[in-house]
C-alpha cells in the first residue's frame, strides 16, 4: 500500500488497521472524518506531514498474521460481524458504565465538576446510540443482507423501506459524527482518561471503561464508514444499472 500526502486516512486504515494507532497518537479522527487526505489532516494538526507518512509506513509495513482483512469480507458477513461484535458490546457496556458514572459523580463531583458534563454526554450518547443501533439492525442491515442475496440470485436491487439507500447511509454517518464529537469532548474533559490524584478505584475503573468504549466505537464506526457503507452504495448502484 502506497502512502503519500494525498492518501485518504480512512482508506489507509481500511487497508491496514495498524495505521489506526498512528492516527490515534496524533488525535486524528480516522472514522467520522476519514475522508480527509494526509495533507489536510497534517495541516489541521499543524504537524509535519512527512513525519506522519513515515510513521504510517513503519506501522503498516508488515501485516500481523492475526490482523483481520475486513475489506475482503462479503457485505453480509461484515454486517453480521459488526452487529454481533460491536452492537452487542455497546448494549452490554452502557448498563455497566452508567452506575459507575452515577457513583463517581455523587462522590467526586464537588471536587471534579467536569464529571457532571461527562455523565451528561455519556447518557445522551447511550440513548442516541441505542436508537441508532436499532435503526441499523431493523432497517439498514436487513436491506444490505437482502442486497447480497439478490446479487447472488441475479435479481434486481431489492425494494427498501429506507428510501434512498445512499441518503439513509448519510444519515447514519451524521449520527456517527455526533457520537465521535461527544467522545472527543469526554476525552478532553477527562484529560485523555487520566485519573486525578484523588481518584478511587471506582473512578479509575470508570475512566478505563469509558476509554475502552471510545476505542471500540472508533473501530465500529471505521468499519461502517470506511468499508461497509461505500461497498453497500457501490453494490446498490451496480444493481441499478
MIBAVEX-991182 format. One line per field, with one value per residue (C-alpha): z, y, x; residue in three letters; residue number from 1. Coordinates in Angstrom, 1 decimal, m for minus. Layout:
residues N
z	Z; ...
y	Y; ...
x	X; ...
rest	ALA; ...
nr	NUM; ...
//
This chain:
residues 241
z	0.0; m1.1; 1.3; 0.3; 1.3; m0.8; 0.6; 2.3; 6.0; 6.2; 3.2; 4.8; 8.0; 5.8; 4.1; 7.4; 10.8; 12.4; 10.9; 13.5; 16.3; 14.5; 13.9; 17.5; 18.7; 17.0; 17.7; 14.1; 13.6; 11.1; 11.5; 11.4; 9.4; 7.5; 4.1; 4.5; 3.0; 4.9; 3.8; 5.2; 8.5; 9.0; 8.2; 10.7; 13.4; 12.5; 12.1; 9.5; 7.0; 6.3; 10.0; 9.8; 6.5; 7.8; 10.9; 8.9; 6.6; 9.5; 11.3; 8.1; 6.6; 7.5; 8.3; 11.5; 10.9; 13.4; 11.7; 10.1; 6.5; 6.8; 3.2; 1.9; 3.9; 1.9; 2.9; 4.7; 6.7; 7.6; 8.8; 11.0; 12.4; 13.3; 14.8; 16.9; 18.0; 18.2; 18.7; 21.4; 23.0; 23.2; 24.5; 27.3; 28.3; 28.6; 31.7; 33.1; 32.8; 33.8; 37.5; 37.8; 36.5; 38.8; 41.8; 41.0; 40.2; 43.6; 45.4; 43.4; 41.6; 44.0; 43.6; 39.9; 38.4; 34.9; 35.8; 35.6; 32.0; 31.3; 32.8; 30.7; 27.5; 28.1; 28.9; 25.8; 23.8; 25.4; 24.4; 20.9; 20.2; 21.4; 18.9; 16.2; 16.6; 16.3; 13.1; 11.6; 12.8; 11.7; 8.5; 7.0; 7.8; 6.5; 3.3; 2.9; 3.5; 1.0; m1.4; m1.3; m1.6; m4.7; m6.2; m5.8; m7.3; m10.2; m9.3; m9.4; m6.4; m3.6; m2.7; 0.5; 3.3; 4.0; 0.8; m1.0; 0.5; 0.0; 1.8; 4.7; 5.0; 5.0; 8.0; 9.8; 9.1; 10.5; 13.7; 13.8; 13.7; 16.6; 18.7; 17.7; 18.8; 22.2; 22.9; 21.8; 24.5; 27.1; 26.3; 26.7; 29.9; 31.5; 30.2; 27.9; 30.7; 33.1; 36.8; 39.1; 42.2; 44.5; 42.3; 44.0; 42.3; 41.1; 39.5; 37.7; 36.5; 35.2; 33.1; 31.8; 30.7; 29.0; 27.2; 26.1; 25.0; 22.8; 21.2; 20.3; 19.0; 16.7; 15.3; 14.9; 13.0; 10.9; 9.7; 8.7; 7.3; 5.5; 4.4; 4.8; 3.6; 0.5; m0.6; 0.0; m2.0; m4.8; m4.9; m4.9; m7.8; m9.7; m9.4; m10.5; m13.8
y	0.0; 3.3; 6.2; 9.8; 13.2; 12.7; 9.3; 9.3; 8.4; 6.3; 4.2; 3.8; 2.3; 0.2; m1.3; m1.9; m1.3; m0.9; 2.6; 3.5; 3.5; 6.3; 8.4; 7.9; 9.0; 12.4; 12.6; 12.4; 11.2; 8.3; 7.1; 10.0; 12.3; 9.6; 11.2; 13.7; 13.4; 13.1; 16.7; 18.1; 16.2; 17.2; 20.9; 20.9; 19.4; 21.8; 18.9; 17.8; 15.5; 13.6; 12.6; 11.2; 9.4; 7.8; 6.6; 5.2; 3.4; 1.9; 0.8; m0.8; m2.3; m5.8; m7.2; m9.2; m12.7; m12.1; m8.9; m9.4; m8.2; m6.7; m5.4; m9.0; m9.8; m10.2; m7.5; m9.8; m11.3; m7.8; m6.8; m9.9; m9.2; m5.6; m6.5; m9.4; m7.8; m4.0; m3.7; m6.3; m4.6; m1.3; m2.9; m4.7; m1.8; 1.0; m0.6; m1.4; 2.1; 4.1; 3.1; 3.7; 7.2; 7.8; 6.8; 8.8; 11.9; 11.6; 11.1; 13.2; 15.7; 18.5; 18.3; 17.4; 19.2; 18.2; 14.8; 16.2; 17.1; 13.7; 12.0; 14.1; 13.4; 9.7; 9.4; 11.4; 9.1; 6.0; 7.0; 8.1; 5.1; 2.6; 4.1; 4.2; 0.5; m0.4; 1.6; m0.2; m3.7; m3.2; m1.2; m0.8; m4.2; m6.3; m4.3; m5.0; m8.7; m8.8; m6.8; m9.5; m12.3; m10.7; m10.2; m13.9; m14.9; m12.4; m10.5; m6.7; m4.5; m5.2; m2.7; m0.9; 0.7; 3.1; 5.2; 6.0; 3.8; 6.5; 9.1; 6.7; 5.8; 9.6; 9.9; 7.1; 8.8; 12.1; 10.2; 8.7; 12.2; 13.3; 10.4; 11.0; 14.6; 13.6; 11.3; 13.8; 16.1; 13.3; 12.6; 16.3; 16.7; 13.7; 14.7; 11.6; 9.4; 10.2; 9.6; 12.6; 12.2; 11.7; 9.1; 6.0; 2.6; 3.1; 6.4; 4.6; 1.7; 4.1; 6.1; 2.8; 1.6; 5.0; 4.8; 1.3; 2.3; 5.1; 2.8; 0.2; 2.9; 4.2; 0.8; 0.2; 3.5; 2.9; m0.5; 1.1; 4.5; 3.3; m0.2; m1.3; 1.8; 2.6; m1.1; m1.1; 2.0; 0.7; m2.6; m0.7; 1.4; m1.6; m3.4; m0.3; 0.0
x	0.0; 1.5; 1.1; 1.6; 0.2; m2.9; m3.8; m7.2; m6.8; m10.0; m8.8; m5.4; m7.0; m9.4; m6.3; m4.4; m5.9; m2.4; m2.5; m5.1; m2.6; m0.6; m3.7; m4.8; m1.4; m1.8; m5.6; m6.5; m10.1; m9.9; m13.5; m16.0; m13.7; m11.9; m12.4; m9.5; m6.1; m2.8; m2.1; m5.4; m5.1; m1.5; m2.3; m5.1; m2.9; m0.1; 2.4; 4.9; 3.1; 6.4; 6.6; 3.0; 3.7; 6.9; 5.2; 2.3; 4.7; 6.5; 3.3; 1.8; 5.0; 4.1; 0.7; 0.3; m1.0; m3.8; m5.0; m8.4; m8.8; m12.3; m12.2; m12.3; m15.5; m18.7; m21.1; m23.5; m20.6; m19.4; m22.8; m23.0; m19.6; m20.5; m23.8; m22.6; m19.3; m19.8; m23.5; m23.6; m20.6; m22.4; m25.6; m23.7; m21.4; m24.0; m25.7; m22.3; m20.8; m23.9; m24.0; m20.2; m20.6; m23.5; m21.4; m18.3; m20.3; m22.0; m18.7; m16.2; m18.5; m17.8; m14.1; m14.3; m17.3; m16.3; m17.7; m21.3; m20.7; m19.1; m22.1; m24.5; m22.6; m22.4; m26.1; m27.0; m24.7; m26.3; m29.8; m28.9; m26.6; m29.2; m31.7; m29.0; m28.2; m31.9; m32.2; m29.3; m30.5; m34.1; m33.7; m30.2; m28.6; m31.6; m31.5; m27.8; m28.3; m31.1; m29.0; m26.3; m28.9; m30.4; m27.0; m26.2; m29.5; m29.2; m32.3; m32.7; m31.9; m34.4; m37.1; m36.2; m38.3; m35.5; m36.0; m32.8; m30.0; m27.3; m29.4; m30.1; m26.4; m25.6; m28.0; m26.1; m22.8; m24.2; m25.1; m21.7; m20.2; m22.3; m21.1; m17.5; m17.8; m19.3; m16.5; m13.9; m15.4; m15.4; m11.7; m10.8; m12.8; m11.0; m7.5; m7.5; m9.0; m6.2; m7.3; m6.7; m4.5; m7.5; m9.2; m10.6; m10.6; m14.1; m13.1; m10.1; m12.3; m14.9; m12.3; m10.8; m14.3; m15.0; m11.7; m12.3; m15.8; m14.5; m11.8; m14.4; m16.7; m13.8; m13.3; m17.0; m17.6; m14.5; m15.8; m19.1; m18.0; m14.9; m15.7; m19.4; m21.2; m19.0; m19.3; m23.1; m23.6; m21.4; m23.4; m26.7; m25.6; m24.2; m27.5; m29.4; m27.5
rest	UNK; UNK; UNK; UNK; UNK; UNK; UNK; UNK; UNK; UNK; UNK; UNK; UNK; UNK; UNK; UNK; UNK; UNK; UNK; UNK; UNK; UNK; UNK; UNK; UNK; UNK; UNK; UNK; UNK; UNK; UNK; UNK; UNK; UNK; UNK; UNK; UNK; UNK; UNK; UNK; UNK; UNK; UNK; UNK; UNK; UNK; UNK; UNK; UNK; UNK; UNK; UNK; UNK; UNK; UNK; UNK; UNK; UNK; UNK; UNK; UNK; UNK; UNK; UNK; UNK; UNK; UNK; UNK; UNK; UNK; UNK; UNK; UNK; UNK; UNK; UNK; UNK; UNK; UNK; UNK; UNK; UNK; UNK; UNK; UNK; UNK; UNK; UNK; UNK; UNK; UNK; UNK; UNK; UNK; UNK; UNK; UNK; UNK; UNK; UNK; UNK; UNK; UNK; UNK; UNK; UNK; UNK; UNK; UNK; UNK; UNK; UNK; UNK; UNK; UNK; UNK; UNK; UNK; UNK; UNK; UNK; UNK; UNK; UNK; UNK; UNK; UNK; UNK; UNK; UNK; UNK; UNK; UNK; UNK; UNK; UNK; UNK; UNK; UNK; UNK; UNK; UNK; UNK; UNK; UNK; UNK; UNK; UNK; UNK; UNK; UNK; UNK; UNK; UNK; UNK; UNK; UNK; UNK; UNK; UNK; UNK; UNK; UNK; UNK; UNK; UNK; UNK; UNK; UNK; UNK; UNK; UNK; UNK; UNK; UNK; UNK; UNK; UNK; UNK; UNK; UNK; UNK; UNK; UNK; UNK; UNK; UNK; UNK; UNK; UNK; UNK; UNK; UNK; UNK; UNK; UNK; UNK; UNK; UNK; UNK; UNK; UNK; UNK; UNK; UNK; UNK; UNK; UNK; UNK; UNK; UNK; UNK; UNK; UNK; UNK; UNK; UNK; UNK; UNK; UNK; UNK; UNK; UNK; UNK; UNK; UNK; UNK; UNK; UNK; UNK; UNK; UNK; UNK; UNK; UNK; UNK; UNK; UNK; UNK; UNK; UNK
nr	1; 2; 3; 4; 5; 6; 7; 8; 9; 10; 11; 12; 13; 14; 15; 16; 17; 18; 19; 20; 21; 22; 23; 24; 25; 26; 27; 28; 29; 30; 31; 32; 33; 34; 35; 36; 37; 38; 39; 40; 41; 42; 43; 44; 45; 46; 47; 48; 49; 50; 51; 52; 53; 54; 55; 56; 57; 58; 59; 60; 61; 62; 63; 64; 65; 66; 67; 68; 69; 70; 71; 72; 73; 74; 75; 76; 77; 78; 79; 80; 81; 82; 83; 84; 85; 86; 87; 88; 89; 90; 91; 92; 93; 94; 95; 96; 97; 98; 99; 100; 101; 102; 103; 104; 105; 106; 107; 108; 109; 110; 111; 112; 113; 114; 115; 116; 117; 118; 119; 120; 121; 122; 123; 124; 125; 126; 127; 128; 129; 130; 131; 132; 133; 134; 135; 136; 137; 138; 139; 140; 141; 142; 143; 144; 145; 146; 147; 148; 149; 150; 151; 152; 153; 154; 155; 156; 157; 158; 159; 160; 161; 162; 163; 164; 165; 166; 167; 168; 169; 170; 171; 172; 173; 174; 175; 176; 177; 178; 179; 180; 181; 182; 183; 184; 185; 186; 187; 188; 189; 190; 191; 192; 193; 194; 195; 196; 197; 198; 199; 200; 201; 202; 203; 204; 205; 206; 207; 208; 209; 210; 211; 212; 213; 214; 215; 216; 217; 218; 219; 220; 221; 222; 223; 224; 225; 226; 227; 228; 229; 230; 231; 232; 233; 234; 235; 236; 237; 238; 239; 240; 241
//
